[in-house]
């Protein structure tokens, strides 16, 4: 019950009053130190994020992630406000760890789908129903740099994403429009903080940032979520393999 109320509060705080079609996921920032480490994170923000990564060598790593959001359970009778998002991605990249400082860069591809509805008030105080939907492919370039300490980690991640939507469908009242916006570059920087528990793989995860079309001021022709907040837990395991 309390988790549901927290989820609703986060959702209402983060999502703006429009009908965002594009809502980016949390950033997967494992901050590996050596080979055979496995990191997994579960967090809550614009939706439920789950992602993991594995260091296949002392400098190479792979990862995957997913996000799902559906506020149907919070929908009140007589209201048309509704959001649904789903997304999954695969990434691979290179990392360096030099004592306390670390750097990593990942590239990858993802596939997502967005759907949103609401009702806007006209001058006559009558409601006008709005609905938008679309699917997209996303190409990712995600560098990060930060610091690794025994009890605390932080990283800055200036992520770029090339978002290529299929045809978008938008209904306003009785009018329905279809269009393809082409490829839109989004700049999605974030700050990630991880707090360790002594002699435990458990970490407290928090991440915040924003999302904006690039270059600044560009109109993507669809609405998007400009803010990013996510909170949860991470686990970091090291696998010892003897040859």
ABEGO torsion letter per residue (X at the ends): XAAAAAAAAAAAAABBABBBABBBBBBBBAGBABBGBBBBBBBBBABBBBBBBBBABAABBBBBBBBBBBAAAABBBGBABBBBBBBBBBBBBBBBBBEABBBBBBBBBBBBBBBBBBBBBBAAGBBBBBBBBEBBBBBBBBBBBBBBBAABBBBBBBBBBBBBBBBBBBBBEABBBBBBAEBBBBBBBBBBBBBBBBGBABBBBBBBBBBBBOBBGBBAGBBBBABBBBBBBBBBBBBBBBX
